[in-house]
Amino acid sequence: MKITLKLFASLAVHLPAEARSSHKVDLDVDPGTTVLDVIRRQGVPEALCAIVLIDGVWVARPDRATRAMSEGQVLAVWPPVAGG
């Protein structure tokens, strides 16, 4: 099934080079693939995944290992945000 992965800020380096300017890539994944499966597949360090959304809805850290992706969903991930 197809999903879209969006990686923002410093996490974009884990996308294919041609996808970095758009911050997104379409992926083929197996049914039952979890949020954490997608993150690991792309080589993104789990500790750097501060904000994780599926179709704009927050996925809490404890749920990432069990929350399965569905056809056409968009998984968006941001690193920790700091400012000052």
N, C-alpha and C positions, 0 to 999 in steps of 0.2 A: 504494500500500500504506500501511497505517497503522502509525505508530510513536508512542511517547510520549517527549517531551523534558522532562527535569527540570533546572531551573536553580536553583542554591542561592546563598544569601547575596546579595552585591551583584549577581550576574548575573541575579537575578529581574526586574530592571527591563527585561530584553529579552523578557519574556513579555507576552502581551496582559494588560491591566489586570485582567480578570476571572479570570485564571489565577495571578496573583501570590501569592494567599494559599495556594494548594495547591502552588505551585512546579512545576506541570506543565501540559503542554498536549499534546493528541493532534494529530498532524500527518499529512497525506496527502503522501507523497513518491513519487517515481518509483523503480522498480527501478534498482539501481545507484547510488543516492544514497549518498554517503560521509558519514562522521562530520563531516568538514570542511565539506561542502556544507550540512549541517543547521546547524552553528554559524554559518556565514556568512549563511545565509538569515535567521536570527534577529537578525543584526547584532551578535553577540557578538564582542568583540575577541579574536582568537586568543591573544594574549599573556596574557590573563586566564584562559585555560582550563588550569588547573594539573592538576586531577584529572578524568579522563574515563573513564567506565565504560559498557560495554554489558552489560546484564543482570548487573551486579555484577562484571564482569571488566574490569580495567584495559586501556586502549588507550594505548599509548605515543605520544608526540608525532609521531615519524616515520611512524607507521602511520595517522594520522588522515586523511590525504589519499587513502588507498587502501582503507581498511576500509569495505566497503559494509554498509549497514543491511539488515536482513531484516524481513519482516512481523511485527508484534507486539513487536519489541524495544523496550527502554527505554534511552534514552541519558541519562545523568546527568552533569552538569558542575558542578564547584566551582571557585571562584577560588583564588588562593594563600591558604594558611592561615598565620596568624601568631599568636603568643601570647607570654605572658610574665608 
